[in-house]
Each structure stands twice: as C-alpha cells, then as structure tokens.
Amino acid sequence: MSPKDAERYEQHFRANLGLAVKLLVVWFLVSVGAGALTVWLDQFRILTGFPLGYYMGAQGAQITFVILIFIYAFRMRTIDQKYGVDE
C-alpha cells in the first residue's frame, strides 16, 4: 500500500470513528437521558394522553435508534465516496 493510500484510509477511518462517536452520544442521551428524566418528562402528555416519559421508554427510544441507523448508513455512503473506498 502506498503512503498516499494509507493516508486516505486513515482519514476515512477518522471520519468513520467521528460519526460513530457522535451517533453513540445521541444514543446514550436518548436511552439513559430519557430514563433519568422520566419524572420530569411525565409532566407532558402526548397523543392520547400518554405521559412523555412512558412514550420515550416504550416507543421513542426505538424510533430514535432506527433513525440513527439510517443516518449512519447515509453518512457512511457519503464518507466512502469522499475518500474513494465505495463499491
């Protein structure tokens, strides 16, 4: 592998790692944050009167995780194309 290729792969890895860390922080805040703030979130009602804390635990966190998967896939395609490692 040439030094130029090694540098490009290193930059690709750093971009991938940066994206993964950012999405993991969001994942952590949603999963742990919603649980920690349940009492405060239960003050708010949504849809048909469900407490927001219950909804975030039952549905909101899972929906957020699926959205994070799609964001990761879209951004990784862009990063792969930028560094020339796409298929």
Phi and psi restraints in degrees (range 20) as a CNS / XPLOR table:
assign (resid 1 and name C) (resid 2 and name N)
       (resid 2 and name CA) (resid 2 and name C) 1.0 -76.4 20.0 2
assign (resid 2 and name N) (resid 2 and name CA)
       (resid 2 and name C) (resid 3 and name N) 1.0 158.9 20.0 2
assign (resid 2 and name C) (resid 3 and name N)
       (resid 3 and name CA) (resid 3 and name C) 1.0 -59.6 20.0 2
assign (resid 3 and name N) (resid 3 and name CA)
       (resid 3 and name C) (resid 4 and name N) 1.0 -33.3 20.0 2
assign (resid 3 and name C) (resid 4 and name N)
       (resid 4 and name CA) (resid 4 and name C) 1.0 -65.4 20.0 2
assign (resid 4 and name N) (resid 4 and name CA)
       (resid 4 and name C) (resid 5 and name N) 1.0 -43.0 20.0 2
assign (resid 4 and name C) (resid 5 and name N)
       (resid 5 and name CA) (resid 5 and name C) 1.0 -65.8 20.0 2
assign (resid 5 and name N) (resid 5 and name CA)
       (resid 5 and name C) (resid 6 and name N) 1.0 -40.4 20.0 2
assign (resid 5 and name C) (resid 6 and name N)
       (resid 6 and name CA) (resid 6 and name C) 1.0 -62.1 20.0 2
assign (resid 6 and name N) (resid 6 and name CA)
       (resid 6 and name C) (resid 7 and name N) 1.0 -40.8 20.0 2
assign (resid 6 and name C) (resid 7 and name N)
       (resid 7 and name CA) (resid 7 and name C) 1.0 -65.5 20.0 2
assign (resid 7 and name N) (resid 7 and name CA)
       (resid 7 and name C) (resid 8 and name N) 1.0 -41.5 20.0 2
assign (resid 7 and name C) (resid 8 and name N)
       (resid 8 and name CA) (resid 8 and name C) 1.0 -64.0 20.0 2
assign (resid 8 and name N) (resid 8 and name CA)
       (resid 8 and name C) (resid 9 and name N) 1.0 -42.7 20.0 2
assign (resid 8 and name C) (resid 9 and name N)
       (resid 9 and name CA) (resid 9 and name C) 1.0 -66.5 20.0 2
assign (resid 9 and name N) (resid 9 and name CA)
       (resid 9 and name C) (resid 10 and name N) 1.0 -35.2 20.0 2
assign (resid 9 and name C) (resid 10 and name N)
       (resid 10 and name CA) (resid 10 and name C) 1.0 -64.3 20.0 2
assign (resid 10 and name N) (resid 10 and name CA)
       (resid 10 and name C) (resid 11 and name N) 1.0 -43.9 20.0 2
assign (resid 10 and name C) (resid 11 and name N)
       (resid 11 and name CA) (resid 11 and name C) 1.0 -64.4 20.0 2
assign (resid 11 and name N) (resid 11 and name CA)
       (resid 11 and name C) (resid 12 and name N) 1.0 -40.0 20.0 2
assign (resid 11 and name C) (resid 12 and name N)
       (resid 12 and name CA) (resid 12 and name C) 1.0 -62.0 20.0 2
assign (resid 12 and name N) (resid 12 and name CA)
       (resid 12 and name C) (resid 13 and name N) 1.0 -44.4 20.0 2
assign (resid 12 and name C) (resid 13 and name N)
       (resid 13 and name CA) (resid 13 and name C) 1.0 -61.9 20.0 2
assign (resid 13 and name N) (resid 13 and name CA)
       (resid 13 and name C) (resid 14 and name N) 1.0 -43.1 20.0 2
assign (resid 13 and name C) (resid 14 and name N)
       (resid 14 and name CA) (resid 14 and name C) 1.0 -63.9 20.0 2
assign (resid 14 and name N) (resid 14 and name CA)
       (resid 14 and name C) (resid 15 and name N) 1.0 -40.1 20.0 2
assign (resid 14 and name C) (resid 15 and name N)
       (resid 15 and name CA) (resid 15 and name C) 1.0 -65.5 20.0 2
assign (resid 15 and name N) (resid 15 and name CA)
       (resid 15 and name C) (resid 16 and name N) 1.0 -41.8 20.0 2
assign (resid 15 and name C) (resid 16 and name N)
       (resid 16 and name CA) (resid 16 and name C) 1.0 -62.5 20.0 2
assign (resid 16 and name N) (resid 16 and name CA)
       (resid 16 and name C) (resid 17 and name N) 1.0 -46.6 20.0 2
assign (resid 16 and name C) (resid 17 and name N)
       (resid 17 and name CA) (resid 17 and name C) 1.0 -63.7 20.0 2
assign (resid 17 and name N) (resid 17 and name CA)
       (resid 17 and name C) (resid 18 and name N) 1.0 -41.7 20.0 2
assign (resid 17 and name C) (resid 18 and name N)
       (resid 18 and name CA) (resid 18 and name C) 1.0 -61.3 20.0 2
assign (resid 18 and name N) (resid 18 and name CA)
       (resid 18 and name C) (resid 19 and name N) 1.0 -43.8 20.0 2
assign (resid 18 and name C) (resid 19 and name N)
       (resid 19 and name CA) (resid 19 and name C) 1.0 -63.7 20.0 2
assign (resid 19 and name N) (resid 19 and name CA)
       (resid 19 and name C) (resid 20 and name N) 1.0 -44.5 20.0 2
assign (resid 19 and name C) (resid 20 and name N)
       (resid 20 and name CA) (resid 20 and name C) 1.0 -61.9 20.0 2
assign (resid 20 and name N) (resid 20 and name CA)
       (resid 20 and name C) (resid 21 and name N) 1.0 -41.8 20.0 2
assign (resid 20 and name C) (resid 21 and name N)
       (resid 21 and name CA) (resid 21 and name C) 1.0 -64.1 20.0 2
assign (resid 21 and name N) (resid 21 and name CA)
       (resid 21 and name C) (resid 22 and name N) 1.0 -44.0 20.0 2
assign (resid 21 and name C) (resid 22 and name N)
       (resid 22 and name CA) (resid 22 and name C) 1.0 -61.2 20.0 2
assign (resid 22 and name N) (resid 22 and name CA)
       (resid 22 and name C) (resid 23 and name N) 1.0 -44.3 20.0 2
assign (resid 22 and name C) (resid 23 and name N)
       (resid 23 and name CA) (resid 23 and name C) 1.0 -69.3 20.0 2
assign (resid 23 and name N) (resid 23 and name CA)
       (resid 23 and name C) (resid 24 and name N) 1.0 -34.0 20.0 2
assign (resid 23 and name C) (resid 24 and name N)
       (resid 24 and name CA) (resid 24 and name C) 1.0 -67.4 20.0 2
assign (resid 24 and name N) (resid 24 and name CA)
       (resid 24 and name C) (resid 25 and name N) 1.0 -33.6 20.0 2
assign (resid 24 and name C) (resid 25 and name N)
       (resid 25 and name CA) (resid 25 and name C) 1.0 -64.9 20.0 2
assign (resid 25 and name N) (resid 25 and name CA)
       (resid 25 and name C) (resid 26 and name N) 1.0 -44.0 20.0 2
assign (resid 25 and name C) (resid 26 and name N)
       (resid 26 and name CA) (resid 26 and name C) 1.0 -61.7 20.0 2
assign (resid 26 and name N) (resid 26 and name CA)
       (resid 26 and name C) (resid 27 and name N) 1.0 -44.9 20.0 2
assign (resid 26 and name C) (resid 27 and name N)
       (resid 27 and name CA) (resid 27 and name C) 1.0 -57.9 20.0 2
assign (resid 27 and name N) (resid 27 and name CA)
       (resid 27 and name C) (resid 28 and name N) 1.0 -45.2 20.0 2
assign (resid 27 and name C) (resid 28 and name N)
       (resid 28 and name CA) (resid 28 and name C) 1.0 -63.2 20.0 2
assign (resid 28 and name N) (resid 28 and name CA)
       (resid 28 and name C) (resid 29 and name N) 1.0 -45.8 20.0 2
assign (resid 28 and name C) (resid 29 and name N)
       (resid 29 and name CA) (resid 29 and name C) 1.0 -63.2 20.0 2
assign (resid 29 and name N) (resid 29 and name CA)
       (resid 29 and name C) (resid 30 and name N) 1.0 -39.1 20.0 2
assign (resid 29 and name C) (resid 30 and name N)
       (resid 30 and name CA) (resid 30 and name C) 1.0 -70.0 20.0 2
assign (resid 30 and name N) (resid 30 and name CA)
       (resid 30 and name C) (resid 31 and name N) 1.0 -45.9 20.0 2
assign (resid 30 and name C) (resid 31 and name N)
       (resid 31 and name CA) (resid 31 and name C) 1.0 -73.2 20.0 2
assign (resid 31 and name N) (resid 31 and name CA)
       (resid 31 and name C) (resid 32 and name N) 1.0 -48.8 20.0 2
assign (resid 31 and name C) (resid 32 and name N)
       (resid 32 and name CA) (resid 32 and name C) 1.0 -82.9 20.0 2
assign (resid 32 and name N) (resid 32 and name CA)
       (resid 32 and name C) (resid 33 and name N) 1.0 -39.8 20.0 2
assign (resid 32 and name C) (resid 33 and name N)
       (resid 33 and name CA) (resid 33 and name C) 1.0 -62.7 20.0 2
assign (resid 33 and name N) (resid 33 and name CA)
       (resid 33 and name C) (resid 34 and name N) 1.0 -42.1 20.0 2
assign (resid 33 and name C) (resid 34 and name N)
       (resid 34 and name CA) (resid 34 and name C) 1.0 -64.9 20.0 2
assign (resid 34 and name N) (resid 34 and name CA)
       (resid 34 and name C) (resid 35 and name N) 1.0 -38.8 20.0 2
assign (resid 34 and name C) (resid 35 and name N)
       (resid 35 and name CA) (resid 35 and name C) 1.0 -68.1 20.0 2
assign (resid 35 and name N) (resid 35 and name CA)
       (resid 35 and name C) (resid 36 and name N) 1.0 -38.3 20.0 2
assign (resid 35 and name C) (resid 36 and name N)
       (resid 36 and name CA) (resid 36 and name C) 1.0 -72.6 20.0 2
assign (resid 36 and name N) (resid 36 and name CA)
       (resid 36 and name C) (resid 37 and name N) 1.0 -28.7 20.0 2
assign (resid 36 and name C) (resid 37 and name N)
       (resid 37 and name CA) (resid 37 and name C) 1.0 -101.8 20.0 2
assign (resid 37 and name N) (resid 37 and name CA)
       (resid 37 and name C) (resid 38 and name N) 1.0 16.9 20.0 2
assign (resid 37 and name C) (resid 38 and name N)
       (resid 38 and name CA) (resid 38 and name C) 1.0 -57.0 20.0 2
assign (resid 38 and name N) (resid 38 and name CA)
       (resid 38 and name C) (resid 39 and name N) 1.0 -44.1 20.0 2
assign (resid 38 and name C) (resid 39 and name N)
       (resid 39 and name CA) (resid 39 and name C) 1.0 -61.3 20.0 2
assign (resid 39 and name N) (resid 39 and name CA)
       (resid 39 and name C) (resid 40 and name N) 1.0 -43.4 20.0 2
assign (resid 39 and name C) (resid 40 and name N)
       (resid 40 and name CA) (resid 40 and name C) 1.0 -69.9 20.0 2
assign (resid 40 and name N) (resid 40 and name CA)
       (resid 40 and name C) (resid 41 and name N) 1.0 -41.4 20.0 2
assign (resid 40 and name C) (resid 41 and name N)
       (resid 41 and name CA) (resid 41 and name C) 1.0 -67.3 20.0 2
assign (resid 41 and name N) (resid 41 and name CA)
       (resid 41 and name C) (resid 42 and name N) 1.0 -26.8 20.0 2
assign (resid 41 and name C) (resid 42 and name N)
       (resid 42 and name CA) (resid 42 and name C) 1.0 -68.0 20.0 2
assign (resid 42 and name N) (resid 42 and name CA)
       (resid 42 and name C) (resid 43 and name N) 1.0 -10.6 20.0 2
assign (resid 42 and name C) (resid 43 and name N)
       (resid 43 and name CA) (resid 43 and name C) 1.0 -70.0 20.0 2
assign (resid 43 and name N) (resid 43 and name CA)
       (resid 43 and name C) (resid 44 and name N) 1.0 -23.6 20.0 2
assign (resid 43 and name C) (resid 44 and name N)
       (resid 44 and name CA) (resid 44 and name C) 1.0 -99.4 20.0 2
assign (resid 44 and name N) (resid 44 and name CA)
       (resid 44 and name C) (resid 45 and name N) 1.0 140.5 20.0 2
assign (resid 44 and name C) (resid 45 and name N)
       (resid 45 and name CA) (resid 45 and name C) 1.0 -112.8 20.0 2
assign (resid 45 and name N) (resid 45 and name CA)
       (resid 45 and name C) (resid 46 and name N) 1.0 140.6 20.0 2
assign (resid 45 and name C) (resid 46 and name N)
       (resid 46 and name CA) (resid 46 and name C) 1.0 -131.5 20.0 2
assign (resid 46 and name N) (resid 46 and name CA)
       (resid 46 and name C) (resid 47 and name N) 1.0 166.5 20.0 2
assign (resid 46 and name C) (resid 47 and name N)
       (resid 47 and name CA) (resid 47 and name C) 1.0 49.6 20.0 2
assign (resid 47 and name N) (resid 47 and name CA)
       (resid 47 and name C) (resid 48 and name N) 1.0 -110.8 20.0 2
assign (resid 47 and name C) (resid 48 and name N)
       (resid 48 and name CA) (resid 48 and name C) 1.0 -102.0 20.0 2
assign (resid 48 and name N) (resid 48 and name CA)
       (resid 48 and name C) (resid 49 and name N) 1.0 28.6 20.0 2
assign (resid 48 and name C) (resid 49 and name N)
       (resid 49 and name CA) (resid 49 and name C) 1.0 103.0 20.0 2
assign (resid 49 and name N) (resid 49 and name CA)
       (resid 49 and name C) (resid 50 and name N) 1.0 8.2 20.0 2
assign (resid 49 and name C) (resid 50 and name N)
       (resid 50 and name CA) (resid 50 and name C) 1.0 -68.8 20.0 2
assign (resid 50 and name N) (resid 50 and name CA)
       (resid 50 and name C) (resid 51 and name N) 1.0 140.8 20.0 2
assign (resid 50 and name C) (resid 51 and name N)
       (resid 51 and name CA) (resid 51 and name C) 1.0 -66.1 20.0 2
assign (resid 51 and name N) (resid 51 and name CA)
       (resid 51 and name C) (resid 52 and name N) 1.0 139.9 20.0 2
assign (resid 51 and name C) (resid 52 and name N)
       (resid 52 and name CA) (resid 52 and name C) 1.0 -61.4 20.0 2
assign (resid 52 and name N) (resid 52 and name CA)
       (resid 52 and name C) (resid 53 and name N) 1.0 -36.6 20.0 2
assign (resid 52 and name C) (resid 53 and name N)
       (resid 53 and name CA) (resid 53 and name C) 1.0 -61.9 20.0 2
assign (resid 53 and name N) (resid 53 and name CA)
       (resid 53 and name C) (resid 54 and name N) 1.0 -42.3 20.0 2
assign (resid 53 and name C) (resid 54 and name N)
       (resid 54 and name CA) (resid 54 and name C) 1.0 -64.4 20.0 2
assign (resid 54 and name N) (resid 54 and name CA)
       (resid 54 and name C) (resid 55 and name N) 1.0 -44.1 20.0 2
assign (resid 54 and name C) (resid 55 and name N)
       (resid 55 and name CA) (resid 55 and name C) 1.0 -63.3 20.0 2
assign (resid 55 and name N) (resid 55 and name CA)
       (resid 55 and name C) (resid 56 and name N) 1.0 -42.7 20.0 2
assign (resid 55 and name C) (resid 56 and name N)
       (resid 56 and name CA) (resid 56 and name C) 1.0 -63.0 20.0 2
assign (resid 56 and name N) (resid 56 and name CA)
       (resid 56 and name C) (resid 57 and name N) 1.0 -36.5 20.0 2
assign (resid 56 and name C) (resid 57 and name N)
       (resid 57 and name CA) (resid 57 and name C) 1.0 -73.4 20.0 2
assign (resid 57 and name N) (resid 57 and name CA)
       (resid 57 and name C) (resid 58 and name N) 1.0 -37.3 20.0 2
assign (resid 57 and name C) (resid 58 and name N)
       (resid 58 and name CA) (resid 58 and name C) 1.0 -86.2 20.0 2
assign (resid 58 and name N) (resid 58 and name CA)
       (resid 58 and name C) (resid 59 and name N) 1.0 -38.1 20.0 2
assign (resid 58 and name C) (resid 59 and name N)
       (resid 59 and name CA) (resid 59 and name C) 1.0 -130.1 20.0 2
assign (resid 59 and name N) (resid 59 and name CA)
       (resid 59 and name C) (resid 60 and name N) 1.0 -42.4 20.0 2
assign (resid 59 and name C) (resid 60 and name N)
       (resid 60 and name CA) (resid 60 and name C) 1.0 -60.3 20.0 2
assign (resid 60 and name N) (resid 60 and name CA)
       (resid 60 and name C) (resid 61 and name N) 1.0 -41.1 20.0 2
assign (resid 60 and name C) (resid 61 and name N)
       (resid 61 and name CA) (resid 61 and name C) 1.0 -66.3 20.0 2
assign (resid 61 and name N) (resid 61 and name CA)
       (resid 61 and name C) (resid 62 and name N) 1.0 -42.4 20.0 2
assign (resid 61 and name C) (resid 62 and name N)
       (resid 62 and name CA) (resid 62 and name C) 1.0 -65.8 20.0 2
assign (resid 62 and name N) (resid 62 and name CA)
       (resid 62 and name C) (resid 63 and name N) 1.0 -40.4 20.0 2
assign (resid 62 and name C) (resid 63 and name N)
       (resid 63 and name CA) (resid 63 and name C) 1.0 -62.9 20.0 2
assign (resid 63 and name N) (resid 63 and name CA)
       (resid 63 and name C) (resid 64 and name N) 1.0 -42.5 20.0 2
assign (resid 63 and name C) (resid 64 and name N)
       (resid 64 and name CA) (resid 64 and name C) 1.0 -61.5 20.0 2
assign (resid 64 and name N) (resid 64 and name CA)
       (resid 64 and name C) (resid 65 and name N) 1.0 -41.4 20.0 2
assign (resid 64 and name C) (resid 65 and name N)
       (resid 65 and name CA) (resid 65 and name C) 1.0 -64.8 20.0 2
assign (resid 65 and name N) (resid 65 and name CA)
       (resid 65 and name C) (resid 66 and name N) 1.0 -40.4 20.0 2
assign (resid 65 and name C) (resid 66 and name N)
       (resid 66 and name CA) (resid 66 and name C) 1.0 -64.9 20.0 2
assign (resid 66 and name N) (resid 66 and name CA)
       (resid 66 and name C) (resid 67 and name N) 1.0 -40.2 20.0 2
assign (resid 66 and name C) (resid 67 and name N)
       (resid 67 and name CA) (resid 67 and name C) 1.0 -63.2 20.0 2
assign (resid 67 and name N) (resid 67 and name CA)
       (resid 67 and name C) (resid 68 and name N) 1.0 -39.9 20.0 2
assign (resid 67 and name C) (resid 68 and name N)
       (resid 68 and name CA) (resid 68 and name C) 1.0 -62.7 20.0 2
assign (resid 68 and name N) (resid 68 and name CA)
       (resid 68 and name C) (resid 69 and name N) 1.0 -35.7 20.0 2
assign (resid 68 and name C) (resid 69 and name N)
       (resid 69 and name CA) (resid 69 and name C) 1.0 -63.3 20.0 2
assign (resid 69 and name N) (resid 69 and name CA)
       (resid 69 and name C) (resid 70 and name N) 1.0 -45.2 20.0 2
assign (resid 69 and name C) (resid 70 and name N)
       (resid 70 and name CA) (resid 70 and name C) 1.0 -65.8 20.0 2
assign (resid 70 and name N) (resid 70 and name CA)
       (resid 70 and name C) (resid 71 and name N) 1.0 -38.6 20.0 2
assign (resid 70 and name C) (resid 71 and name N)
       (resid 71 and name CA) (resid 71 and name C) 1.0 -62.6 20.0 2
assign (resid 71 and name N) (resid 71 and name CA)
       (resid 71 and name C) (resid 72 and name N) 1.0 -44.1 20.0 2
assign (resid 71 and name C) (resid 72 and name N)
       (resid 72 and name CA) (resid 72 and name C) 1.0 -61.1 20.0 2
assign (resid 72 and name N) (resid 72 and name CA)
       (resid 72 and name C) (resid 73 and name N) 1.0 -45.8 20.0 2
assign (resid 72 and name C) (resid 73 and name N)
       (resid 73 and name CA) (resid 73 and name C) 1.0 -63.1 20.0 2
assign (resid 73 and name N) (resid 73 and name CA)
       (resid 73 and name C) (resid 74 and name N) 1.0 -43.8 20.0 2
assign (resid 73 and name C) (resid 74 and name N)
       (resid 74 and name CA) (resid 74 and name C) 1.0 -65.2 20.0 2
assign (resid 74 and name N) (resid 74 and name CA)
       (resid 74 and name C) (resid 75 and name N) 1.0 -46.9 20.0 2
assign (resid 74 and name C) (resid 75 and name N)
       (resid 75 and name CA) (resid 75 and name C) 1.0 -67.7 20.0 2
assign (resid 75 and name N) (resid 75 and name CA)
       (resid 75 and name C) (resid 76 and name N) 1.0 -36.8 20.0 2
assign (resid 75 and name C) (resid 76 and name N)
       (resid 76 and name CA) (resid 76 and name C) 1.0 -66.9 20.0 2
assign (resid 76 and name N) (resid 76 and name CA)
       (resid 76 and name C) (resid 77 and name N) 1.0 -35.4 20.0 2
assign (resid 76 and name C) (resid 77 and name N)
       (resid 77 and name CA) (resid 77 and name C) 1.0 -61.6 20.0 2
assign (resid 77 and name N) (resid 77 and name CA)
       (resid 77 and name C) (resid 78 and name N) 1.0 -42.5 20.0 2
assign (resid 77 and name C) (resid 78 and name N)
       (resid 78 and name CA) (resid 78 and name C) 1.0 -64.9 20.0 2
assign (resid 78 and name N) (resid 78 and name CA)
       (resid 78 and name C) (resid 79 and name N) 1.0 -43.7 20.0 2
assign (resid 78 and name C) (resid 79 and name N)
       (resid 79 and name CA) (resid 79 and name C) 1.0 -65.0 20.0 2
assign (resid 79 and name N) (resid 79 and name CA)
       (resid 79 and name C) (resid 80 and name N) 1.0 -43.1 20.0 2
assign (resid 79 and name C) (resid 80 and name N)
       (resid 80 and name CA) (resid 80 and name C) 1.0 -59.4 20.0 2
assign (resid 80 and name N) (resid 80 and name CA)
       (resid 80 and name C) (resid 81 and name N) 1.0 -43.5 20.0 2
assign (resid 80 and name C) (resid 81 and name N)
       (resid 81 and name CA) (resid 81 and name C) 1.0 -66.2 20.0 2
assign (resid 81 and name N) (resid 81 and name CA)
       (resid 81 and name C) (resid 82 and name N) 1.0 -38.6 20.0 2
assign (resid 81 and name C) (resid 82 and name N)
       (resid 82 and name CA) (resid 82 and name C) 1.0 -62.2 20.0 2
assign (resid 82 and name N) (resid 82 and name CA)
       (resid 82 and name C) (resid 83 and name N) 1.0 -39.4 20.0 2
assign (resid 82 and name C) (resid 83 and name N)
       (resid 83 and name CA) (resid 83 and name C) 1.0 -97.8 20.0 2
assign (resid 83 and name N) (resid 83 and name CA)
       (resid 83 and name C) (resid 84 and name N) 1.0 4.2 20.0 2
assign (resid 83 and name C) (resid 84 and name N)
       (resid 84 and name CA) (resid 84 and name C) 1.0 71.0 20.0 2
assign (resid 84 and name N) (resid 84 and name CA)
       (resid 84 and name C) (resid 85 and name N) 1.0 32.2 20.0 2
assign (resid 84 and name C) (resid 85 and name N)
       (resid 85 and name CA) (resid 85 and name C) 1.0 -115.9 20.0 2
assign (resid 85 and name N) (resid 85 and name CA)
       (resid 85 and name C) (resid 86 and name N) 1.0 17.2 20.0 2
assign (resid 85 and name C) (resid 86 and name N)
       (resid 86 and name CA) (resid 86 and name C) 1.0 -78.3 20.0 2
assign (resid 86 and name N) (resid 86 and name CA)
       (resid 86 and name C) (resid 87 and name N) 1.0 166.0 20.0 2
